[in-house]
C-alpha cells in the first residue's frame, strides 16, 4: 500500500509511505521524506497522541527524497490498525526546529487485509 502527500502550494511531493504486508500481523516498507532534514537526528513515530516509538534512522537520500526503512512488528501493526493517525517528527537542518507530518490511518486495516488476501501463498 502507498500513501503520498503533496504540498497544496506547489503540488510537489512532501512525503510518501509504502508498506508491504509480510502477513496479517507484520509489515515493512519505506518512508520517503523531503530534503532539508537533519539526517543524524532520524525521525520519531507516534500513533495518535501516544508516546513516541524509538527513533528511526535515515538509510540514504535519493532523487525522490530521503529514505527511512520501516519494519512494523505485531504490536506496532495492531496499534496502527487501532489508530487514527501516524505522526512523523523530524528536525529541520537549517533551523533545528521539529516538523511533524501526519499520516492518516483511515483505511489502513482494510488495505493491509486486502494485500494479505491478494498475496500468493
C-alpha positions as semicolon CSV with decimal commas, in nm:
position;residue;x (nm);y (nm);z (nm)
1;X;0,000;0,000;0,000
2;X;0,116;0,352;-0,060
3;X;0,013;0,696;0,057
4;X;0,159;1,018;-0,083
5;X;0,115;1,372;0,042
6;X;0,170;1,672;-0,182
7;X;0,204;2,041;-0,099
8;X;-0,110;2,242;-0,164
9;X;0,106;2,537;-0,269
10;X;0,326;2,387;-0,538
11;X;0,190;2,032;-0,579
12;X;0,531;1,879;-0,501
13;X;0,554;1,556;-0,304
14;X;0,619;1,616;0,065
15;X;0,603;1,262;0,197
16;X;0,541;0,912;0,073
17;X;0,495;0,594;0,274
18;X;0,497;0,249;0,115
19;X;0,420;-0,069;0,308
20;X;0,403;-0,436;0,219
21;X;0,234;-0,688;0,444
22;X;0,457;-0,976;0,543
23;X;0,147;-1,143;0,682
24;X;-0,159;-1,000;0,851
25;X;0,037;-0,906;1,161
26;X;0,366;-0,753;1,040
27;X;0,466;-0,512;0,765
28;X;0,773;-0,348;0,620
29;X;0,842;-0,068;0,377
30;X;0,989;0,276;0,342
31;X;0,909;0,633;0,431
32;X;1,036;0,895;0,185
33;X;1,077;1,241;0,331
34;X;1,186;1,570;0,174
35;X;1,539;1,707;0,163
36;X;1,642;1,962;0,423
37;X;1,601;1,744;0,730
38;X;1,873;1,676;0,985
39;X;1,964;1,321;0,893
40;X;2,161;1,246;1,211
41;X;1,851;1,316;1,420
42;X;1,647;1,048;1,244
43;X;1,269;1,051;1,288
44;X;1,022;0,961;1,560
45;X;0,687;0,793;1,503
46;X;0,385;0,801;1,728
47;X;0,027;0,694;1,685
48;X;-0,246;0,942;1,772
49;X;-0,135;1,119;2,091
50;X;0,057;0,818;2,221
51;X;0,417;0,804;2,329
52;X;0,680;0,813;2,055
53;X;0,846;0,489;1,947
54;X;1,224;0,451;1,935
55;X;1,384;0,684;1,677
56;X;1,442;0,551;1,326
57;X;1,744;0,636;1,114
58;X;1,759;0,752;0,754
59;X;1,930;0,497;0,530
60;X;2,006;0,714;0,226
61;X;1,886;1,001;0,012
62;X;1,779;0,950;-0,348
63;X;1,650;1,196;-0,609
64;X;1,297;1,130;-0,476
65;X;1,389;1,222;-0,117
66;X;1,546;1,075;0,195
67;X;1,456;0,717;0,287
68;X;1,374;0,568;0,627
69;X;1,327;0,188;0,628
70;X;1,021;0,071;0,821
71;X;0,967;-0,265;0,991
72;X;0,650;-0,296;1,195
73;X;0,616;-0,588;1,435
74;X;0,292;-0,741;1,563
75;X;0,242;-0,480;1,837
76;X;0,305;-0,187;1,601
77;X;0,069;-0,322;1,334
78;X;-0,202;-0,374;1,599
79;X;-0,153;-0,013;1,713
80;X;-0,168;0,112;1,353
81;X;-0,492;-0,083;1,296
82;X;-0,647;0,080;1,604
83;X;-0,512;0,431;1,542
84;X;-0,643;0,731;1,352
85;X;-0,312;0,894;1,251
86;X;0,059;0,826;1,246
87;X;0,280;1,126;1,324
88;X;0,632;1,150;1,184
89;X;0,853;1,401;1,364
90;X;1,177;1,518;1,205
91;X;1,417;1,807;1,265
92;X;1,491;2,069;1,000
93;X;1,859;2,101;0,915
94;X;1,868;2,480;0,882
95;X;1,678;2,593;1,193
96;X;1,681;2,281;1,410
97;X;1,305;2,308;1,460
98;X;1,086;2,000;1,475
99;X;0,845;1,943;1,191
100;X;0,557;1,699;1,219
101;X;0,399;1,515;0,927
102;X;0,064;1,348;0,990
103;X;-0,034;1,033;0,801
104;X;-0,397;0,925;0,807
105;X;-0,458;0,566;0,909
106;X;-0,811;0,565;0,765
107;X;-0,835;0,253;0,553
108;X;-0,512;0,103;0,688
109;X;-0,678;-0,212;0,821
110;X;-0,877;-0,285;0,505
111;X;-0,574;-0,213;0,282
112;X;-0,348;-0,442;0,485
113;X;-0,610;-0,718;0,487
114;X;-0,653;-0,684;0,110
115;X;-0,277;-0,708;0,050
116;X;-0,262;-1,028;0,256
117;X;-0,564;-1,165;0,069
118;X;-0,405;-1,100;-0,273
119;X;-0,057;-1,224;-0,181
120;X;0,046;-1,555;-0,337
121;X;0,055;-1,837;-0,085
